[in-house]
């Protein structure tokens, strides 16, 4: 295990800057997830740590060692790729031990490490099979086993579950979480799926356009987002973001009026930076609507998604930003009908529409 620290790390491809001076500290034994939309730079950042890309500026430390410019094999990292990258002509056992054999490791040590990794990943009965005889989940476990046998300081995962079906993704997610618990190793994991990030991470790094938007524990980012991007990206379904205006601001309470929906003004407390007449964006999570809320929004329901234990109603489904309301047992919402959605205004967030930053 080892700490990982990035200092003013930059990456440019020609005149195009893709990583903009990232500073980040990952503690030894932490499970850190890089998350963000496609093109945000999360895989590039992982490849910089692995040494598969050369940084344009800045430094990378693994443990006490400055590994900037050092060859990937000498950094003490092991990477698990999205594509598995298994040799089709080799058995599971040969695939898992290949990297060690190439470094001249004693055959007895290779065999011991492969057997130990196989036990951890429940691959004992598959060691003589070829990759074509394995399922997608089994292939991914072999790829993870190949990383385990190297006993690296840091594990790097580049969207390892993207090629799996939904049910298998959930099962592999649990296996990776248990693996981290058992090995207590430093792990850095890249995904575009915020559900994976929320369920796996000790620390989430939200990236956008090569910059870090916010770093924190999953529930910290969910309950205390710094800006509209993080608020809208973390949480599924995403947070409702609605235009509004501040009617008044007194004694730390901002009374706001929604401008795109029919609603009575409601007060959001613990707000010090708002001013009367200010344009704001109100954020309300779909799951925070409840029958006993003191504030309300009048809407016309277009579509309802029935998902078993929970259902979601959509108003303005044909628009880019429909209102999404989490429904509860006994709720009388029906498609094609008017509906009054109640919520607790103390669970609402206020944002500046110009800067995107949270108003506190």
FIMIFI-89068 format. One line per field, with one value per residue (C-alpha): residue in one letter; x negated, y, z. Coordinates in Angstrom, 3 decimals. Example, Ala and Ser with C-alpha at 12.3 -4.5 7.8 and 13.67 -1.06 7.14 Angstrom:
% FIMIFI-89068
rest	(a|s) .
X	(-12.300|-13.670) .
Y	(-4.500|-1.060) .
Z	(7.800|7.140) .
END
This chain:
% FIMIFI-89068
rest	(x|x|x|x|x|x|x|x|x|x|x|x|x|x|x|x|x|x|x|x|x|x|x|x|x|x|x|x|x|x|x|x|x|x|x|x|x|x|x|x|x|x|x|x|x|x|x|x|x|x|x|x|x|x|x|x|x|x|x|x|x|x|x|x|x|x|x|x|x|x|x|x|x|x|x|x|x|x|x|x|x|x|x|x|x|x|x|x|x|x|x|x|x|x|x|x|x|x|x|x|x|x|x|x|x|x|x|x|x|x|x|x|x|x|x|x|x|x|x|x|x|x|x|x|x|x|x|x|x|x|x|x|x|x|x|x|x|x|x|x|x|x|x|x|x|x|x|x|x|x|x|x|x|x|x|x|x|x|x|x|x|x|x|x|x|x|x|x|x|x|x|x|x|x|x|x|x|x|x|x|x|x|x|x|x|x|x|x|x|x|x|x|x|x|x|x|x|x|x|x|x|x|x|x|x|x|x|x|x|x|x|x|x|x|x|x|x|x|x|x|x|x|x|x|x|x|x|x|x|x|x|x|x|x|x|x|x|x|x|x|x|x|x|x|x|x|x|x|x|x|x|x|x|x|x|x|x|x|x|x|x|x|x|x|x|x|x|x|x|x|x|x|x|x|x|x|x|x|x|x|x|x|x|x|x|x|x|x|x|x|x|x|x|x|x|x|x|x|x|x|x|x|x|x|x|x|x|x|x|x|x|x|x|x|x|x|x|x|x|x|x|x|x|x|x|x|x|x|x|x|x|x|x|x|x|x|x|x|x|x|x|x|x|x|x|x|x|x|x|x|x|x|x|x|x|x|x|x|x|x) .
X	(0.000|-1.110|0.123|0.590|0.100|0.494|-1.023|-0.059|0.262|0.891|1.279|1.456|1.781|0.156|1.923|4.887|4.790|6.696|5.543|5.281|2.957|4.576|3.691|4.881|3.905|5.020|4.251|2.758|5.507|8.156|10.552|10.631|12.962|12.521|15.956|17.278|18.791|17.025|14.084|13.565|10.007|10.488|8.845|6.037|5.376|5.243|2.843|0.597|0.418|-0.299|-3.022|-1.257|-1.138|-3.878|-2.821|-3.392|-4.043|-3.704|-4.742|-3.406|-4.365|-3.664|-4.644|-7.731|-8.973|-8.653|-7.703|-7.282|-9.063|-9.746|-8.817|-5.421|-7.003|-9.031|-6.155|-4.730|-1.300|0.880|3.631|6.893|8.250|11.788|10.914|9.463|6.335|5.902|3.697|6.100|3.529|2.645|4.534|5.919|2.922|0.475|2.242|2.159|-1.517|-2.785|-3.891|-5.882|-7.571|-8.658|-10.421|-12.330|-10.451|-11.163|-8.659|-7.746|-6.904|-4.827|-2.861|-2.242|-0.997|1.244|2.794|3.362|4.995|7.131|8.438|9.293|11.171|12.691|10.854|9.329|11.450|10.713|6.912|6.441|9.108|8.457|10.109|12.584|13.991|14.803|17.718|17.191|17.177|14.674|12.371|12.499|11.603|8.608|7.519|7.834|5.922|3.088|2.847|3.045|0.125|-2.178|-1.497|-1.544|-1.560|1.449|4.209|5.548|8.923|9.949|13.740|13.366|17.097|18.175|18.322|20.541|24.324|26.295|26.674|23.030|21.909|23.682|22.094|18.599|19.036|19.612|16.607|14.326|15.595|14.877|11.456|10.580|11.797|9.664|6.476|6.766|4.845|4.768|7.127|7.909|10.941|12.254|15.925|18.573|21.241|21.945|23.778|20.523|18.714|21.197|21.200|17.457|15.598|14.110|13.320|14.882|13.107|15.613|13.931|15.084|13.033|9.742|10.397|11.488|14.930|15.123|13.495|15.199|16.878|19.924|22.552|20.704|20.939|24.562|25.648|23.335|22.467|20.339|21.899|24.640|22.438|21.725|25.323|26.652|24.069|24.163|27.483|29.770|32.111|30.339|31.320|34.081|32.628|35.296|35.051|36.304|36.025|35.321|38.402|36.845|33.914|34.235|32.561|30.663|33.766|34.154|37.753|37.798|40.407|40.058|40.396|40.917|43.500|46.637|45.689|46.157|43.019|41.054|38.187|34.758|32.891|29.167|28.572|26.320|25.279|28.653|30.221|33.804|34.445|31.532|31.939|31.159|31.472|33.285|32.150|34.471|33.676|36.500|36.374|36.888|40.504|42.907|46.572|45.790|43.619|44.653|43.778|45.256|45.033|48.062|47.248|48.809|47.556|46.558|44.853|44.410|41.574|42.649|39.491|40.936|39.881|39.822|41.497|40.707|43.130|41.960|43.494|42.340|40.928|40.379|38.032|34.313|34.876|38.134|39.284|38.681|40.695|40.081|43.427|44.301|46.680|50.294|49.414|52.252|50.122|51.371|50.025|51.955|53.237|52.394|50.330|49.151|45.648|44.807|41.306|39.439|37.805|34.946|33.812|33.587|30.290|29.707|27.189|25.952|26.986|24.032|21.209|22.912|21.667|23.733|25.315|24.865) .
Y	(0.000|3.558|7.128|8.725|12.455|14.567|18.048|20.585|17.739|18.806|17.016|18.556|17.000|19.582|22.880|21.186|21.091|18.083|18.034|21.450|21.472|18.772|18.608|15.473|13.352|9.723|8.037|4.586|1.963|4.303|3.343|6.468|6.745|9.192|9.941|12.296|12.450|11.173|13.365|14.807|13.428|10.654|7.886|10.234|11.027|7.309|6.666|9.473|7.760|4.426|5.968|5.074|8.793|11.335|14.400|17.846|19.401|18.619|15.673|12.243|10.651|7.037|6.549|8.675|8.213|10.798|8.540|11.311|10.115|6.636|3.609|2.005|-1.285|0.528|2.492|-0.312|-0.161|-2.785|-1.878|-3.630|-2.629|-2.452|-4.933|-7.644|-7.854|-11.624|-13.790|-16.168|-18.976|-19.053|-20.714|-18.745|-19.787|-18.713|-15.394|-14.569|-15.396|-13.997|-10.611|-12.194|-14.671|-11.820|-10.146|-13.330|-14.200|-17.683|-20.255|-21.413|-17.856|-17.363|-20.550|-19.584|-16.111|-17.392|-19.989|-17.382|-14.957|-17.765|-18.544|-14.893|-14.644|-18.174|-19.209|-22.464|-24.651|-22.525|-22.331|-24.675|-23.087|-20.696|-17.238|-18.324|-20.873|-18.183|-15.814|-12.043|-11.903|-14.749|-13.041|-9.860|-11.789|-13.255|-9.741|-8.644|-11.747|-10.846|-7.534|-9.131|-11.514|-8.555|-7.344|-3.705|-0.626|0.732|-0.944|1.009|0.120|1.671|1.150|-2.608|-3.376|-1.539|-4.682|-6.642|-6.911|-5.137|-8.117|-9.120|-5.529|-5.526|-8.842|-7.778|-4.473|-6.373|-8.600|-5.596|-3.982|-7.203|-7.461|-3.999|-4.909|-8.077|-6.625|-3.163|-1.901|1.552|1.446|4.083|3.331|5.137|5.049|7.217|5.461|7.500|4.537|2.562|5.547|5.921|2.234|1.557|4.684|5.926|9.095|10.367|12.800|14.501|15.685|17.994|19.161|18.140|19.894|18.639|19.982|18.444|15.740|13.993|10.937|9.696|10.957|14.261|14.937|13.804|15.915|18.903|19.604|22.661|23.467|22.592|20.189|17.979|18.282|17.154|14.429|12.698|10.990|8.838|10.072|13.408|16.405|18.700|22.134|24.851|28.571|30.852|34.355|35.474|37.344|38.411|37.616|38.169|36.628|34.063|32.811|33.294|33.216|32.088|31.819|29.281|30.890|27.794|25.975|26.978|27.123|29.280|31.058|29.041|29.866|28.179|28.788|29.085|31.233|34.253|35.260|35.814|39.195|40.163|40.091|37.730|35.031|31.595|27.912|25.699|22.075|19.367|15.667|13.431|11.266|14.284|14.847|13.663|14.112|15.951|18.678|22.265|23.538|22.318|22.363|21.981|19.912|17.834|14.256|12.939|9.631|7.372|4.862|1.919|0.305|-1.996|-0.664|2.928|4.863|8.201|10.664|12.976|16.364|18.037|14.735|16.181|18.907|18.647|19.044|17.419|17.613|14.201|13.292|10.208|8.586|6.785|3.960|5.138|8.115|9.026|10.315|9.221|9.927|12.688|14.233|17.264|16.530|18.507|17.465|18.412|18.803|20.118|23.443|22.764|19.994|22.392|23.779|27.218|27.862|30.901|30.368|32.468|30.731|27.429|27.713|26.868|29.789|29.259) .
Z	(0.000|-0.629|-0.716|-4.140|-4.563|-7.680|-7.687|-10.377|-12.873|-16.464|-19.772|-23.231|-26.652|-28.880|-28.220|-26.512|-22.703|-21.323|-17.671|-16.042|-13.030|-10.889|-7.177|-5.382|-2.371|-2.016|1.293|1.609|1.557|0.154|-2.614|-4.790|-7.781|-10.661|-12.088|-14.711|-18.204|-21.308|-22.241|-18.758|-18.506|-15.938|-18.015|-19.062|-15.401|-14.579|-17.462|-16.200|-12.802|-14.496|-16.657|-19.905|-20.730|-20.080|-18.099|-19.597|-16.182|-12.492|-10.336|-9.342|-6.026|-5.065|-1.464|-0.908|-4.463|-7.199|-10.117|-12.700|-15.826|-14.419|-16.545|-15.774|-14.664|-12.013|-10.430|-8.306|-9.934|-11.623|-14.063|-14.925|-18.322|-19.702|-22.457|-20.113|-22.350|-21.872|-24.102|-25.900|-26.308|-22.605|-19.758|-16.841|-14.758|-17.463|-17.995|-14.291|-13.892|-17.196|-15.853|-13.031|-15.372|-17.647|-14.696|-13.908|-10.732|-9.408|-10.749|-7.230|-6.174|-9.334|-8.643|-4.997|-5.881|-8.671|-6.365|-3.653|-6.104|-7.528|-4.035|-3.409|-6.717|-6.684|-9.841|-8.538|-10.830|-13.904|-13.893|-16.872|-19.066|-21.936|-22.036|-24.743|-22.276|-19.692|-19.182|-19.174|-15.393|-15.157|-17.661|-15.640|-12.487|-14.310|-15.298|-11.664|-10.564|-12.919|-11.078|-7.609|-8.194|-8.793|-5.230|-6.360|-4.183|-6.088|-8.137|-11.122|-12.692|-16.017|-16.356|-15.725|-15.707|-18.861|-21.008|-18.590|-18.513|-15.768|-13.417|-13.735|-13.155|-9.793|-8.797|-9.899|-8.098|-4.871|-5.560|-6.116|-2.899|-0.984|-2.638|-1.387|2.092|2.091|0.571|2.183|-0.839|-2.409|-5.384|-8.013|-10.151|-13.239|-14.216|-15.873|-13.776|-10.651|-9.062|-9.209|-7.727|-4.865|-3.947|-4.190|-3.144|0.083|-1.859|-5.089|-7.409|-9.737|-12.932|-15.705|-18.680|-17.054|-13.748|-10.349|-9.451|-5.957|-3.840|-0.940|0.504|-1.466|0.984|1.399|-2.346|-2.387|0.580|0.241|-3.427|-4.154|-7.518|-10.002|-11.945|-8.927|-7.719|-11.091|-11.653|-8.259|-7.573|-9.699|-11.075|-11.241|-9.145|-10.443|-11.240|-11.645|-12.326|-9.541|-8.115|-4.561|-3.301|-0.013|2.271|5.996|9.059|7.010|5.164|1.405|0.182|-3.441|-6.167|-8.973|-12.414|-14.570|-12.444|-10.574|-6.910|-3.841|-2.526|0.017|2.382|2.382|5.653|6.447|3.364|3.912|0.387|-1.341|-2.164|-3.024|-6.774|-7.452|-10.111|-8.676|-9.501|-6.996|-6.705|-5.338|-5.508|-6.839|-3.704|-1.422|-2.482|0.216|1.113|4.361|2.769|3.479|-0.023|-3.271|-7.065|-9.331|-12.391|-15.155|-15.183|-18.636|-17.840|-14.811|-14.546|-12.397|-11.041|-8.404|-5.024|-6.267|-9.095|-10.720|-12.295|-15.094|-15.862|-19.080|-20.369|-23.847|-22.544|-21.824|-18.073|-16.986|-13.380|-11.782|-8.680|-6.580|-5.751|-2.551|-1.724|-1.953|-4.149|-6.540|-9.425|-12.851|-16.365|-18.107|-14.861|-12.752|-9.647|-6.625|-5.516|-1.916|-0.526|2.520|1.505|3.937|1.614|-1.347|-2.647|-4.151|-6.941|-8.841|-12.513|-13.753|-11.917|-11.111|-7.530|-4.481|-2.634|1.094) .
END
